[in-house]
Amino acid sequence: MNDMKQFISIALSALLLVALSGCDFNINNNPNEGTKVKMTPDLLLPHIEHNMAAFTAASNTDHDSADGQRWYFHWLGCWARSGQYGSNTDVESYVINGQFNQSVWNDLFRILENVNSLETQAQERKNPGYEGIAKILKVYGFHILVDSYGDLPYSESFKGIMTPKHDKAEDIYTDMIAQLDAADKLLQQEINEDTDPKLANVDKVFKGKAQMWRKFGNTLRLRLVLRMVNVKDQGALKAEVDKIVANGAGFLGAGEDVEASFGYKNDNGKVSPFWVKYYKNHAGKAIDAYNRAGEYLISKLNNGNDPRIKAIFRPVGDKWGKGYVGVEFGNDNGAYKAEHGPNATSMVSGPGLAKSYDQPAWIMPAFESLFLQAEAIQRGLLAGDAKSVYEAAVKDDFRWLEVGRFENPLSREGEDPQWADATLDGIVNEYLAGRAGSWDSSSDKLELILNQKYIALAGVNGYELWSDYRRTGVPTDIPKSVYPSASSNHIPNLLVYPPSEVANNKAHVVVKDPQRDKIFWAK
């Protein structure tokens, strides 16, 4: 069956979701199962927020993505395969086909089907708050799809068309920016219990606060504008940024994280997505023996005397006495693998990422907004002091990772009562005075911003790492896979359409070569 036919049938799944009872629900529930209920906006929104956040934080939605974004962490030097496992040939040789990571296509279209239902319901009921939020979440999901595949079904999606046309990626970008502008205008209206019933209670991201959603929409819009620095001239880009600034909402600031909390608990099916995907299950059993720290990132952090290494990764146990140990990407040598098993290399679920079994699932930590703003200022697209915003971005990453908060971060014991007031500033200032983080000693300020953003996003958002790398080429020294058959191949430029889309939507699909073809904004 055509993937889009599946998505149309999944429209019905929005009517079969298990009704959420407060915040206590099984994150592995399949929305195709359960009692038929009328899916009003207040029932749709929390389910969508959970799935979108779980997709971003751990590629772990109700549909249980198998792969998700971990492969981007592997390609970009953050993670690698432990020696316990044989090589993943398609990942490590960069030779991918339509079977590779197709959960990105399947899961996002499923989520977006529900987002579209939310938007439609909100329009019919004249709920500007729900509608504005739906538009923002719709752009969030679609821009990941566009950045991953290029041209795809957009304008004809969710309209009952069996073989929807593939819109050009450039055209989709133009419309997404327009949709974010429309969302902002909706959210400028008075939003209250009369206009948007139950919104403050069911919105698990911002509790119905329209101003915060406006900030997120503006930040997402800035992300899209910066994607196009290679294909639009300075004047056109600045005009787009000026339009964002003109609406007066601003961007996400320090501590204003976009994340969703659903009362996750240490119970089967109710554990926070990142924790249960890459660290431990509800019974306390270690989950992930496959993904381990990448040798490249470990070296980068060590060479920069970067204290975030203790937050991003977990040290090898005392039995080995080796501290933080990474794995070379693609190394399939038997002796090397024997020395780099899961017990001899660092887990990717560092205590700054896997904080607790009940932690929120993230969509966009605030530090990304600050890095985007710093880049826009440095490029002359946004007014401000690039240095101060850059340093605020680094500090906010340290804050988000809780660097220095606990004497023993692994057990979260020995909390420093002065951490938020003084200790954190001292740790950050010391790092910013060093060679790796110093603004004043950097010869390339833009590359410094992007390198620091790379570290901040490691383990957090692989989609953004991959997109930034394709857009800017930074970090410039990402090592190539040493897997023998990688030969002259490189990190893929695009994902490949799933086989069912290619087979059943032949009139509109133009098959791309992921080694040769690029998304329109790529460097």
C-alpha positions, -999 to +999 in steps of 0.1 A: +000+000+000+012+035-008+027+053+023+002+081+018-027+057+017-014+044+050-014+080+063-049+085+051-060+054+069-041+067+099-064+097+099-088+073+115-062+065+142-067+100+155-102+089+164-089+058+181-064+072+205-066+061+241-081+090+259-054+106+281-061+106+318-043+135+333-006+129+327-005+092+335-003+071+303+017+044+287+041+060+262+041+028+242+003+028+236-006+024+200-032+051+190-047+026+166-060+007+196-086+017+221-120+031+225-135+054+199-137+090+212-144+123+197-109+138+193-113+174+202-083+197+203-078+192+240-074+154+235-052+157+204-027+182+216-010+164+245-007+132+224+009+152+196+033+170+220+044+137+236+051+121+202+069+151+188+091+154+219+098+117+221+106+117+184+131+145+189+146+134+222+149+097+214+133+088+181+109+068+203+072+075+196+042+054+202+051+037+169+085+027+183+110+040+157+138+015+152+165+038+142+157+075+143+185+101+147+212+080+163+227+073+129+233+110+124+253+110+157+273+082+143+280+100+110+289+132+128+315+117+152+294+119+184+287+082+188+299+049+173+292+011+175+306-008+204+329-037+197+303-062+208+285-057+175+293-064+138+295-035+114+263-017+103+273-016+066+249+009+053+257+034+081+294+029+081+299+027+043+273+056+038+255+034+012+219+039+021+187+028+004+150+033+010+149+009+039+174+030+058+158+051+086+124+051+069+109+055+104+116+092+099+091+093+070+066+069+086+066+084+121+066+120+112+038+116+087+018+098+113+023+125+138+016+152+112-017+135+104-028+142+139-014+177+138-034+183+107-065+170+125-057+194+154-054+223+130-087+215+112-106+210+145-093+243+158-103+261+127-138+247+128-142+256+165-125+290+162-098+282+187-069+305+177-046+291+204-049+255+194-047+265+157-015+286+162+002+258+181-009+233+154+007+254+127+040+257+146+041+219+153+032+212+116+061+233+104+084+216+130+076+182+117+075+190+080+108+209+080+126+177+094+110+158+065+120+183+039+155+186+052+158+148+051+142+140+018+140+172-002+108+173-024+079+155-009+040+155-005+031+187+013+002+208-003-018+177-011-011+157+021-040+147+043-066+156+016-076+121+006-055+122-025-041+087-032-010+098-051-002+133-038+023+154-058+058+161-045+062+198-039+096+214-044+116+218-012+121+255-020+083+260-023+077+241+009+101+264+027+084+295+015+050+282+027+064+270+061+077+305+068+043+319+058+026+294+081+047+305+110+038+341+103+001+331+103+006+311+135+020+342+152-010+363+142-033+337+156-014+337+189-015+375+191-053+372+197-067+369+232-062+333+243-083+322+273-106+295+285-134+308+263-114+309+231-094+277+237-111+254+263-087+234+286-056+247+267-037+257+299-042+223+313-035+200+283-006+220+268+023+201+284+049+223+268+040+259+277+008+256+297-012+275+271+011+306+273+007+321+238+038+344+243+061+314+247+046+296+217+052+328+197+089+328+208+092+292+197+076+300+164+100+329+159+130+307+168+119+280+144+115+306+117+150+319+124+162+283+120+146+280+086+160+314+074+195+304+084+192+272+065+192+293+033+224+313+039+239+296+009+211+302-016+197+337-007+215+370-007+221+390+024+194+415+018+167+388+013+177+370+044+178+401+065+144+411+053+130+378+065+147+382+099+134+418+101+099+405+097+104+381+126+117+409+148+089+432+138+062+410+154+076+418+188+075+384+204+113+379+204+131+346+205+135+319+231+159+331+258+181+314+284+162+287+303+132+289+280+134+252+269+108+237+246+101+204+263+071+183+274+066+167+307+039+140+311+044+127+345+069+100+334+075+075+361+097+044+368+070+020+355+067-002+325+059+019+294+059+052+314+097+060+316+110+092+300+119+085+263+157+093+263+163+075+296+145+043+285+160+044+249+196+048+258+201+042+295+179+020+317+144+004+316+119+006+345+136-024+361+169-007+362+185-028+335+209-011+311+193-008+277+219+002+252+251-017+247+253-007+210+258+031+210+290+043+226+309+076+227+326+085+194+363+088+195+362+121+177+339+139+202+358+124+232+390+138+217+374+172+210+362+175+245+394+163+261+415+186+239+394+216+248+395+207+286+357+207+284+339+198+316+308+188+296+324+155+289+312+144+323+276+153+314+274+140+278+290+106+285+295+082+313+330+071+324+342+035+320+339+017+354+366+016+380+374-019+369+389-005+337+402+028+351+402+044+317+379+074+323+362+084+291+368+061+261+354+065+226+352+042+196+365+049+161+337+051+136+336+021+113+364+001+128+357-036+123+390-050+132+386-080+155+413-071+180+401-035+181+365-046+187+376-069+215+392-039+233+362-016+227+333-036+240+304-020+259+321-023+293+353-007+281+338+023+264+317+052+275+279+051+274+262+079+255+236+085+282+256+109+303+240+123+335+234+156+318+213+139+291+198+110+311+191+130+342+162+109+356+135+085+346+109+112+349+127+140+330+109+160+303+113+151+267+128+179+247+119+195+214+143+225+214+165+234+244+169+271+248+206+271+241+199+263+204+179+295+201+208+315+215+233+298+191+209+306+162+207+343+174+245+345+177+250+331+142+224+356+128+241+385+145+275+374+133+262+372+098+248+407+100+212+395+098+201+404+134+210+434+156+230+427+188+263+417+203+274+384+189+299+377+216+275+382+245+248+361+229+274+334+220+286+333+256+250+332+268+244+302+245+274+283+260+263+291+295+228+279+288+241+246+275+261+241+307+229+250+326+209+225+306+235+197+311+237+207+348+275+209+346+289+212+382+255+210+399+263+178+418+295+166+434+287+132+421+266+138+389+262+100+382+242+096+414+230+132+415+243+134+451+260+164+468+241+192+451+258+226+453+233+251+468+251+279+451+252+263+417+226+284+399+237+317+416+275+316+414+291+282+407+278+278+372+291+313+362+325+304+375+327+271+356+315+287+323+338+317+326+368+295+331+358+275+300+352+307+279+386+319+289+403+288+276+414+282+240+384+261+229+357+285+240+373+319+238+357+345+216+385+369+216+412+344+206+392+328+179+402+337+143+368+326+129+339+337+151+313+319+129+331+286+130+335+290+168+297+295+172+290+264+150+316+243+168+301+251+202+266+244+188+278+211+176+290+201+211+257+214+226+236+193+202+256+161+206+232+135+219+204+161+218+194+165+182+211+146+154+188+160+128+201+195+135+237+183+136+233+167+102+216+197+087+242+222+101+270+200+087+254+199+053+247+237+054+281+249+068+306+220+067+314+226+104+330+209+122+355+208+094+375+178+107+347+152+111+366+119+105+355+096+077+344+061+085+373+037+085+350+008+073+367-007+043+339-003+019+333+034+027+360+041+000+352+074-017+317+077-002+308+105+022+280+113+047+248+112+027+232+144+016+197+131+017+176+101+028+161+079+002+123+077-002+108+045+013+102+017-013+064+019-011+064+056-020+087+050-049+066+021-062+031+035-057+036+072-064+057+068-095+041+098-112+055+122-087+086+106-072+120+116-086+145+092-071+176+110-057+211+098-052+221+105-016+257+107-025+253+131-054+221+151-050+216+177-023+188+196-006+185+230-022+201+249+007+231+227+012+267+240+009 
